[in-house]
Amino acid sequence: MSASAFRPALAALAAALLLAGCGNADRAQLFRAEKLLYDARKAEDEVRLAGKRPDSTTALRLRANYLKVRTLVPGPYNLNQPEEKREVAMSTLRAVGVAEAAGVRLALEARRADLALEAAERLQTAGAADTATARQAAFMALAAYQGLRRYEDVVAQMKRILATYPPLPPGPNGEEDPVLGLPAAIVNLRRGLGDEAGAARELRGALEYFEGLLARPMPPVLEAQVRARILRANLELNQAGRALQEANALERLVASTPSLRHMMAEIAFAKGKIKTGIDADPSEGIGILERVAMDFPQSPLAPRAIFEVGASFERRTKYQSALERYQEILKRFPYAADVAPLALYRIGIVQEKMEDWGAAKSTFESIPVRYPRSTSAAEAPIAVIQHFMREGRKTVAQQYMTRAIGIYRELVKRDSTGEVTPLFRVKMFQLSAAQGDSNGVYAVTEEMLRSDPKHPYTAQILIEASRAAKGYGNPSRAAVYLRRFLREFPKSPLAGQVQQELRRLEG
C-alpha cells in the first residue's frame, strides 16, 4: 500500500481509538504498529521517488525503520482470546508481518540474506498461530535460502510449503497463488543446477501433486489453474495422450465459466503443440499455434507458440521457414527472456545448417551481447569452437577457446552472482582444461568455491580439478580438492569413491 493510500486507513484507526478510549492497551499497540509501519513506508517512498536504487547502506537503514515495528510492539500476539480482542491481536501480528517482510526484502537488496533468514525464522515463531502470517514467514525463509544459495534448503523449503499450505483461490484480479508455482520452480532449479535426472523426477512429482489437488473441492477458477499446471506438466513429459485429455477437460471447464475465457490461449497452445508433434502432417497444429500468436499477442504463450512452429519446421529441414519464425520472435518479442535468447541461438544453428557460416558465427557472437544472462550466452561460444573442430581447424579452435574464456570472464564480471554465472564458470573451466592451462583450472575452481561452494557444478569441478591437478603432477593440490568435496558434499553418491581416491593420493 502506498503512503497516500495508507493515510485514510490511519485516520480511521485513530478516530476509532479516540472513541474507544486510550485505556485499551491492545488497540493502542495496534495503532503503534500501524503508525511505525506507515513511517517506515514513507521513508522508503522518499528514497525510491528520488529515482535511485538504494545502495546496501541505505537499504539497511530503511530496513531498520521496519524493524522498529517488531522491536517496539514485541507482542506476545495472543490469538486465543474473545473474537474482538483476537481480531485486534491478529491485525497487530499481521502489521508486524508486513514490516518484517519489507525488512527481508531490503536485507536481500543489501545482499544480507543471513539477516533475512533470521527475520523469517523469528516471524515463523511469533506468527505460528496465524496461518496467513506463518505462510508469509515461510515464503520469506524461502527467499532467504535463495539469497544464501543454499539450494537443497531452497528445495526442502518449497516442499514444506507445498505440504503445509494448500493453494488459495485467485484474488480479485485473477492472480495465481504463488504456491501453485512452486513445483515448476523446483523443476527449474534442478535443471539450472545441471541435474536433468532430478528435474525429470521433480516434474513427475509435480504432476502427482497437482493431480492430488483435484481430489479436493475447489472453485472453478482454482480448478482451472490446477488443470493448466497438469496440462503443462504432461506436455513437458511428452505425454501427448494425457495432455490432450487434460486440454479437453480444461476446455469444458472454460466453456462453462465465462471468467475463464482468457485460458483459451493455454488450451490452443497445448493442442497445437501436441498436433505438431504427433500428426504425420503438422499443418493443422502449425495453424493453431500461429493463431495463438495472432489472437493472444499479450500472452507469454505467443512467443512460445511461434518458437514451436519454428522448431517444427526445423525438424522437417524446412530451414528457411524455421529461420523466419525464429526471426519473428526477435522482432515481436525481443524481451521474452524465456524464448528470445533460445530463438537467436536456433537462428545460428539453422544458418549453419544452411551453410552460411559467416552469418551463423555473427549470430552466435551476438548472443552474449544481447542476452548476457541466458544459457544461450553460455552455449554460443562453444558452438563456434565445435564448428572449427568439425572442420578440422584445431589451431583456430584453440585460438577461439582463449577468446571464449574472455567472453565468459566479461559475463561473470557483469553479473557475478547471477543464476547463469556458475555455468559460465563451468565453461571457463572446461576450456582451460582443454588448453592444458593449470592456472586457469585452479583459478576457476577457487572462484566456484568462494561464490558457490554448495552448487552441484562445484562438486563436478572439484572432482575434475583433482584429476587435472594429479595430471599436472600436483597430487597435494588434488588431495585438497577431494577433501573439500567431502566437506561440501558429504551425502553425495560419489563420496565413497572420492574417499578411496583420497586414500590413494595420501598414500
ZIUR-V292755 format. One record per residue. RES is the residue in one letter. SS is DSSP state (A for helix, B for strand, O for the rest). NEAR is the number of other ideal C-beta (glycine too) atoms within 10 Angstrom. D_CENTER is the distance of its C-alpha to the mean C-alpha in whole Angstrom. Layout:
res->RES ss->SS near->NEAR d_center->D_CENTER
res->RES ss->SS near->NEAR d_center->D_CENTER
//
This chain:
res->M ss->O near->10 d_center->26
res->S ss->O near->9 d_center->27
res->A ss->A near->16 d_center->30
res->S ss->A near->9 d_center->33
res->A ss->A near->8 d_center->31
res->F ss->A near->16 d_center->32
res->R ss->A near->12 d_center->36
res->P ss->A near->9 d_center->37
res->A ss->A near->12 d_center->35
res->L ss->A near->15 d_center->37
res->A ss->A near->10 d_center->40
res->A ss->A near->10 d_center->40
res->L ss->A near->16 d_center->39
res->A ss->A near->13 d_center->42
res->A ss->A near->10 d_center->45
res->A ss->A near->13 d_center->44
res->L ss->A near->15 d_center->44
res->L ss->A near->9 d_center->48
res->L ss->A near->7 d_center->49
res->A ss->A near->12 d_center->48
res->G ss->O near->9 d_center->49
res->C ss->O near->10 d_center->48
res->G ss->O near->7 d_center->49
res->N ss->O near->15 d_center->46
res->A ss->A near->9 d_center->44
res->D ss->A near->19 d_center->41
res->R ss->A near->20 d_center->41
res->A ss->A near->16 d_center->41
res->Q ss->A near->20 d_center->38
res->L ss->A near->24 d_center->36
res->F ss->A near->21 d_center->38
res->R ss->A near->16 d_center->37
res->A ss->A near->25 d_center->33
res->E ss->A near->22 d_center->33
res->K ss->A near->17 d_center->35
res->L ss->A near->22 d_center->33
res->L ss->A near->23 d_center->30
res->Y ss->A near->17 d_center->31
res->D ss->A near->15 d_center->32
res->A ss->A near->23 d_center->29
res->R ss->A near->20 d_center->27
res->K ss->A near->15 d_center->30
res->A ss->A near->16 d_center->30
res->E ss->A near->22 d_center->26
res->D ss->A near->14 d_center->27
res->E ss->A near->11 d_center->30
res->V ss->A near->15 d_center->28
res->R ss->A near->12 d_center->25
res->L ss->A near->9 d_center->28
res->A ss->O near->9 d_center->29
res->G ss->O near->6 d_center->27
res->K ss->O near->9 d_center->25
res->R ss->O near->10 d_center->22
res->P ss->O near->18 d_center->23
res->D ss->O near->11 d_center->24
res->S ss->A near->13 d_center->23
res->T ss->A near->9 d_center->27
res->T ss->A near->16 d_center->26
res->A ss->A near->21 d_center->23
res->L ss->A near->18 d_center->25
res->R ss->A near->16 d_center->28
res->L ss->A near->23 d_center->26
res->R ss->A near->26 d_center->25
res->A ss->A near->14 d_center->28
res->N ss->A near->20 d_center->29
res->Y ss->A near->28 d_center->27
res->L ss->A near->20 d_center->28
res->K ss->A near->17 d_center->31
res->V ss->A near->26 d_center->31
res->R ss->A near->21 d_center->30
res->T ss->A near->12 d_center->33
res->L ss->A near->12 d_center->35
res->V ss->O near->23 d_center->35
res->P ss->O near->11 d_center->34
res->G ss->O near->14 d_center->35
res->P ss->O near->9 d_center->36
res->Y ss->O near->25 d_center->34
res->N ss->O near->14 d_center->37
res->L ss->O near->16 d_center->35
res->N ss->O near->8 d_center->38
res->Q ss->O near->13 d_center->41
res->P ss->O near->7 d_center->43
res->E ss->A near->7 d_center->41
res->E ss->A near->10 d_center->41
res->K ss->A near->15 d_center->41
res->R ss->A near->17 d_center->38
res->E ss->A near->14 d_center->36
res->V ss->A near->20 d_center->37
res->A ss->A near->22 d_center->35
res->M ss->A near->20 d_center->32
res->S ss->A near->18 d_center->32
res->T ss->A near->23 d_center->32
res->L ss->A near->25 d_center->30
res->R ss->A near->18 d_center->27
res->A ss->A near->24 d_center->28
res->V ss->A near->26 d_center->27
res->G ss->A near->24 d_center->24
res->V ss->A near->20 d_center->23
res->A ss->A near->27 d_center->25
res->E ss->A near->25 d_center->23
res->A ss->A near->21 d_center->19
res->A ss->A near->21 d_center->20
res->G ss->A near->28 d_center->21
res->V ss->A near->29 d_center->18
res->R ss->A near->18 d_center->16
res->L ss->A near->26 d_center->19
res->A ss->A near->28 d_center->19
res->L ss->A near->20 d_center->15
res->E ss->A near->19 d_center->17
res->A ss->O near->20 d_center->19
res->R ss->O near->13 d_center->17
res->R ss->O near->19 d_center->19
res->A ss->A near->19 d_center->16
res->D ss->A near->11 d_center->20
res->L ss->A near->20 d_center->21
res->A ss->A near->29 d_center->18
res->L ss->A near->22 d_center->18
res->E ss->A near->15 d_center->22
res->A ss->A near->24 d_center->22
res->A ss->A near->25 d_center->20
res->E ss->A near->14 d_center->22
res->R ss->A near->15 d_center->25
res->L ss->A near->26 d_center->24
res->Q ss->A near->17 d_center->23
res->T ss->A near->9 d_center->27
res->A ss->A near->21 d_center->28
res->G ss->O near->25 d_center->27
res->A ss->O near->12 d_center->27
res->A ss->O near->16 d_center->30
res->D ss->O near->19 d_center->28
res->T ss->A near->11 d_center->25
res->A ss->A near->14 d_center->23
res->T ss->A near->24 d_center->23
res->A ss->A near->18 d_center->22
res->R ss->A near->19 d_center->19
res->Q ss->A near->21 d_center->18
res->A ss->A near->25 d_center->19
res->A ss->A near->20 d_center->17
res->F ss->A near->19 d_center->14
res->M ss->A near->26 d_center->15
res->A ss->A near->23 d_center->15
res->L ss->A near->23 d_center->12
res->A ss->A near->20 d_center->11
res->A ss->A near->26 d_center->14
res->Y ss->A near->22 d_center->13
res->Q ss->A near->20 d_center->9
res->G ss->A near->21 d_center->12
res->L ss->A near->16 d_center->14
res->R ss->O near->17 d_center->12
res->R ss->O near->16 d_center->14
res->Y ss->A near->19 d_center->12
res->E ss->A near->13 d_center->14
res->D ss->A near->17 d_center->15
res->V ss->A near->21 d_center->11
res->V ss->A near->20 d_center->12
res->A ss->A near->13 d_center->15
res->Q ss->A near->21 d_center->14
res->M ss->A near->23 d_center->12
res->K ss->A near->16 d_center->15
res->R ss->A near->13 d_center->18
res->I ss->A near->17 d_center->16
res->L ss->A near->19 d_center->17
res->A ss->A near->9 d_center->20
res->T ss->A near->12 d_center->21
res->Y ss->O near->18 d_center->20
res->P ss->O near->12 d_center->21
res->P ss->O near->21 d_center->19
res->L ss->O near->15 d_center->21
res->P ss->O near->14 d_center->23
res->P ss->O near->17 d_center->21
res->G ss->O near->9 d_center->23
res->P ss->O near->5 d_center->25
res->N ss->O near->5 d_center->23
res->G ss->O near->12 d_center->22
res->E ss->O near->9 d_center->18
res->E ss->O near->18 d_center->16
res->D ss->O near->16 d_center->16
res->P ss->A near->15 d_center->12
res->V ss->A near->19 d_center->14
res->L ss->A near->20 d_center->14
res->G ss->A near->14 d_center->10
res->L ss->A near->22 d_center->10
res->P ss->A near->22 d_center->11
res->A ss->A near->16 d_center->9
res->A ss->A near->17 d_center->6
res->I ss->A near->23 d_center->9
res->V ss->A near->21 d_center->10
res->N ss->A near->15 d_center->7
res->L ss->A near->20 d_center->7
res->R ss->A near->21 d_center->10
res->R ss->A near->16 d_center->11
res->G ss->A near->18 d_center->9
res->L ss->O near->22 d_center->11
res->G ss->O near->16 d_center->14
res->D ss->O near->16 d_center->15
res->E ss->A near->10 d_center->16
res->A ss->A near->8 d_center->18
res->G ss->A near->17 d_center->16
res->A ss->A near->18 d_center->14
res->A ss->A near->15 d_center->17
res->R ss->A near->14 d_center->18
res->E ss->A near->24 d_center->15
res->L ss->A near->22 d_center->15
res->R ss->A near->12 d_center->19
res->G ss->A near->16 d_center->18
res->A ss->A near->23 d_center->16
res->L ss->A near->20 d_center->19
res->E ss->A near->11 d_center->21
res->Y ss->A near->21 d_center->19
res->F ss->A near->23 d_center->20
res->E ss->A near->15 d_center->23
res->G ss->A near->10 d_center->24
res->L ss->A near->20 d_center->23
res->L ss->O near->13 d_center->26
res->A ss->O near->7 d_center->28
res->R ss->O near->11 d_center->28
res->P ss->O near->7 d_center->30
res->M ss->O near->17 d_center->28
res->P ss->O near->10 d_center->28
res->P ss->A near->14 d_center->28
res->V ss->A near->16 d_center->25
res->L ss->A near->20 d_center->23
res->E ss->A near->20 d_center->24
res->A ss->A near->22 d_center->23
res->Q ss->A near->24 d_center->20
res->V ss->A near->21 d_center->20
res->R ss->A near->25 d_center->22
res->A ss->A near->23 d_center->19
res->R ss->A near->23 d_center->17
res->I ss->A near->23 d_center->19
res->L ss->A near->24 d_center->20
res->R ss->A near->20 d_center->17
res->A ss->A near->25 d_center->17
res->N ss->A near->23 d_center->21
res->L ss->A near->20 d_center->20
res->E ss->A near->16 d_center->17
res->L ss->O near->15 d_center->20
res->N ss->O near->10 d_center->23
res->Q ss->O near->15 d_center->25
res->A ss->A near->16 d_center->26
res->G ss->A near->10 d_center->29
res->R ss->A near->15 d_center->27
res->A ss->A near->23 d_center->25
res->L ss->A near->18 d_center->28
res->Q ss->A near->14 d_center->29
res->E ss->A near->24 d_center->26
res->A ss->A near->24 d_center->26
res->N ss->A near->13 d_center->30
res->A ss->A near->17 d_center->29
res->L ss->A near->24 d_center->26
res->E ss->A near->19 d_center->29
res->R ss->A near->11 d_center->32
res->L ss->A near->18 d_center->30
res->V ss->A near->21 d_center->29
res->A ss->A near->12 d_center->33
res->S ss->O near->9 d_center->34
res->T ss->O near->15 d_center->31
res->P ss->A near->7 d_center->32
res->S ss->A near->12 d_center->29
res->L ss->A near->21 d_center->27
res->R ss->A near->10 d_center->28
res->H ss->A near->13 d_center->25
res->M ss->A near->21 d_center->23
res->M ss->A near->17 d_center->26
res->A ss->A near->20 d_center->23
res->E ss->A near->24 d_center->21
res->I ss->A near->23 d_center->24
res->A ss->A near->21 d_center->26
res->F ss->A near->27 d_center->23
res->A ss->A near->26 d_center->23
res->K ss->A near->20 d_center->27
res->G ss->A near->26 d_center->27
res->K ss->A near->25 d_center->24
res->I ss->A near->21 d_center->26
res->K ss->A near->21 d_center->30
res->T ss->A near->24 d_center->29
res->G ss->A near->17 d_center->28
res->I ss->A near->13 d_center->31
res->D ss->O near->12 d_center->34
res->A ss->O near->4 d_center->36
res->D ss->O near->9 d_center->36
res->P ss->O near->20 d_center->33
res->S ss->A near->11 d_center->34
res->E ss->A near->13 d_center->34
res->G ss->A near->21 d_center->30
res->I ss->A near->22 d_center->30
res->G ss->A near->14 d_center->32
res->I ss->A near->22 d_center->30
res->L ss->A near->29 d_center->26
res->E ss->A near->17 d_center->28
res->R ss->A near->15 d_center->29
res->V ss->A near->28 d_center->26
res->A ss->A near->26 d_center->25
res->M ss->A near->11 d_center->28
res->D ss->A near->13 d_center->28
res->F ss->O near->18 d_center->25
res->P ss->O near->11 d_center->24
res->Q ss->O near->8 d_center->22
res->S ss->O near->19 d_center->19
res->P ss->O near->13 d_center->16
res->L ss->A near->21 d_center->18
res->A ss->A near->23 d_center->21
res->P ss->A near->24 d_center->19
res->R ss->A near->20 d_center->18
res->A ss->A near->28 d_center->22
res->I ss->A near->26 d_center->23
res->F ss->A near->24 d_center->21
res->E ss->A near->26 d_center->23
res->V ss->A near->29 d_center->26
res->G ss->A near->26 d_center->26
res->A ss->A near->19 d_center->25
res->S ss->A near->23 d_center->28
res->F ss->A near->22 d_center->30
res->E ss->A near->19 d_center->29
res->R ss->A near->12 d_center->29
res->R ss->O near->12 d_center->33
res->T ss->O near->10 d_center->34
res->K ss->O near->15 d_center->34
res->Y ss->A near->18 d_center->33
res->Q ss->A near->9 d_center->34
res->S ss->A near->17 d_center->32
res->A ss->A near->24 d_center->29
res->L ss->A near->21 d_center->29
res->E ss->A near->15 d_center->30
res->R ss->A near->27 d_center->27
res->Y ss->A near->30 d_center->24
res->Q ss->A near->16 d_center->26
res->E ss->A near->18 d_center->26
res->I ss->A near->26 d_center->22
res->L ss->A near->17 d_center->23
res->K ss->A near->8 d_center->26
res->R ss->A near->14 d_center->24
res->F ss->O near->20 d_center->20
res->P ss->O near->15 d_center->20
res->Y ss->O near->8 d_center->17
res->A ss->O near->19 d_center->15
res->A ss->O near->12 d_center->12
res->D ss->O near->11 d_center->11
res->V ss->O near->22 d_center->15
res->A ss->A near->22 d_center->17
res->P ss->A near->24 d_center->17
res->L ss->A near->22 d_center->17
res->A ss->A near->24 d_center->20
res->L ss->A near->24 d_center->22
res->Y ss->A near->22 d_center->21
res->R ss->A near->21 d_center->23
res->I ss->A near->24 d_center->26
res->G ss->A near->27 d_center->27
res->I ss->A near->18 d_center->27
res->V ss->A near->27 d_center->29
res->Q ss->A near->21 d_center->31
res->E ss->A near->21 d_center->32
res->K ss->A near->14 d_center->33
res->M ss->O near->14 d_center->35
res->E ss->O near->9 d_center->37
res->D ss->O near->16 d_center->36
res->W ss->A near->15 d_center->34
res->G ss->A near->8 d_center->35
res->A ss->A near->16 d_center->33
res->A ss->A near->21 d_center->30
res->K ss->A near->19 d_center->30
res->S ss->A near->12 d_center->30
res->T ss->A near->23 d_center->27
res->F ss->A near->26 d_center->25
res->E ss->A near->16 d_center->26
res->S ss->A near->14 d_center->25
res->I ss->A near->24 d_center->21
res->P ss->A near->23 d_center->20
res->V ss->A near->12 d_center->22
res->R ss->A near->15 d_center->20
res->Y ss->O near->22 d_center->17
res->P ss->O near->17 d_center->17
res->R ss->O near->17 d_center->13
res->S ss->O near->23 d_center->13
res->T ss->A near->17 d_center->13
res->S ss->A near->22 d_center->17
res->A ss->A near->25 d_center->18
res->A ss->A near->22 d_center->18
res->E ss->A near->19 d_center->20
res->A ss->A near->25 d_center->22
res->P ss->A near->25 d_center->24
res->I ss->A near->16 d_center->25
res->A ss->A near->19 d_center->26
res->V ss->A near->23 d_center->29
res->I ss->A near->20 d_center->30
res->Q ss->A near->13 d_center->30
res->H ss->A near->19 d_center->32
res->F ss->A near->19 d_center->35
res->M ss->A near->14 d_center->35
res->R ss->A near->10 d_center->35
res->E ss->O near->11 d_center->38
res->G ss->O near->9 d_center->40
res->R ss->O near->13 d_center->39
res->K ss->A near->10 d_center->38
res->T ss->A near->9 d_center->39
res->V ss->A near->15 d_center->37
res->A ss->A near->19 d_center->34
res->Q ss->A near->15 d_center->35
res->Q ss->A near->13 d_center->35
res->Y ss->A near->21 d_center->32
res->M ss->A near->21 d_center->30
res->T ss->A near->13 d_center->31
res->R ss->A near->14 d_center->30
res->A ss->A near->21 d_center->27
res->I ss->A near->22 d_center->26
res->G ss->A near->12 d_center->27
res->I ss->A near->23 d_center->24
res->Y ss->A near->24 d_center->22
res->R ss->A near->14 d_center->23
res->E ss->A near->13 d_center->23
res->L ss->A near->26 d_center->19
res->V ss->A near->20 d_center->19
res->K ss->A near->9 d_center->21
res->R ss->A near->13 d_center->19
res->D ss->O near->13 d_center->16
res->S ss->O near->12 d_center->17
res->T ss->O near->12 d_center->14
res->G ss->O near->14 d_center->11
res->E ss->O near->16 d_center->8
res->V ss->O near->19 d_center->11
res->T ss->A near->23 d_center->14
res->P ss->A near->25 d_center->15
res->L ss->A near->22 d_center->15
res->F ss->A near->28 d_center->18
res->R ss->A near->27 d_center->19
res->V ss->A near->21 d_center->20
res->K ss->A near->21 d_center->21
res->M ss->A near->25 d_center->24
res->F ss->A near->26 d_center->25
res->Q ss->A near->18 d_center->26
res->L ss->A near->24 d_center->28
res->S ss->A near->23 d_center->29
res->A ss->A near->19 d_center->30
res->A ss->A near->13 d_center->32
res->Q ss->O near->14 d_center->34
res->G ss->O near->11 d_center->35
res->D ss->O near->17 d_center->34
res->S ss->A near->18 d_center->34
res->N ss->A near->8 d_center->33
res->G ss->A near->18 d_center->30
res->V ss->A near->24 d_center->29
res->Y ss->A near->19 d_center->30
res->A ss->A near->15 d_center->28
res->V ss->A near->27 d_center->25
res->T ss->A near->25 d_center->25
res->E ss->A near->11 d_center->26
res->E ss->A near->19 d_center->23
res->M ss->A near->24 d_center->20
res->L ss->A near->17 d_center->22
res->R ss->A near->8 d_center->22
res->S ss->A near->16 d_center->18
res->D ss->O near->19 d_center->17
res->P ss->O near->15 d_center->19
res->K ss->O near->15 d_center->17
res->H ss->O near->23 d_center->15
res->P ss->A near->19 d_center->17
res->Y ss->A near->18 d_center->17
res->T ss->A near->24 d_center->20
res->A ss->A near->22 d_center->21
res->Q ss->A near->16 d_center->22
res->I ss->A near->27 d_center->23
res->L ss->A near->25 d_center->25
res->I ss->A near->19 d_center->27
res->E ss->A near->17 d_center->28
res->A ss->A near->29 d_center->29
res->S ss->A near->26 d_center->31
res->R ss->A near->15 d_center->33
res->A ss->A near->23 d_center->33
res->A ss->A near->23 d_center->35
res->K ss->A near->18 d_center->37
res->G ss->A near->13 d_center->38
res->Y ss->O near->14 d_center->38
res->G ss->O near->9 d_center->41
res->N ss->O near->15 d_center->39
res->P ss->A near->15 d_center->39
res->S ss->A near->9 d_center->39
res->R ss->A near->19 d_center->35
res->A ss->A near->21 d_center->34
res->A ss->A near->20 d_center->35
res->V ss->A near->18 d_center->33
res->Y ss->A near->24 d_center->30
res->L ss->A near->27 d_center->31
res->R ss->A near->17 d_center->31
res->R ss->A near->18 d_center->28
res->F ss->A near->25 d_center->26
res->L ss->A near->15 d_center->28
res->R ss->A near->10 d_center->27
res->E ss->A near->15 d_center->23
res->F ss->O near->19 d_center->23
res->P ss->O near->8 d_center->26
res->K ss->O near->6 d_center->25
res->S ss->O near->15 d_center->24
res->P ss->O near->7 d_center->26
res->L ss->O near->14 d_center->28
res->A ss->A near->14 d_center->29
res->G ss->A near->9 d_center->32
res->Q ss->A near->12 d_center->33
res->V ss->A near->20 d_center->32
res->Q ss->A near->14 d_center->34
res->Q ss->A near->11 d_center->37
res->E ss->A near->19 d_center->36
res->L ss->A near->18 d_center->36
res->R ss->A near->11 d_center->40
res->R ss->A near->12 d_center->41
res->L ss->A near->19 d_center->40
res->E ss->A near->11 d_center->41
res->G ss->O near->6 d_center->45
//
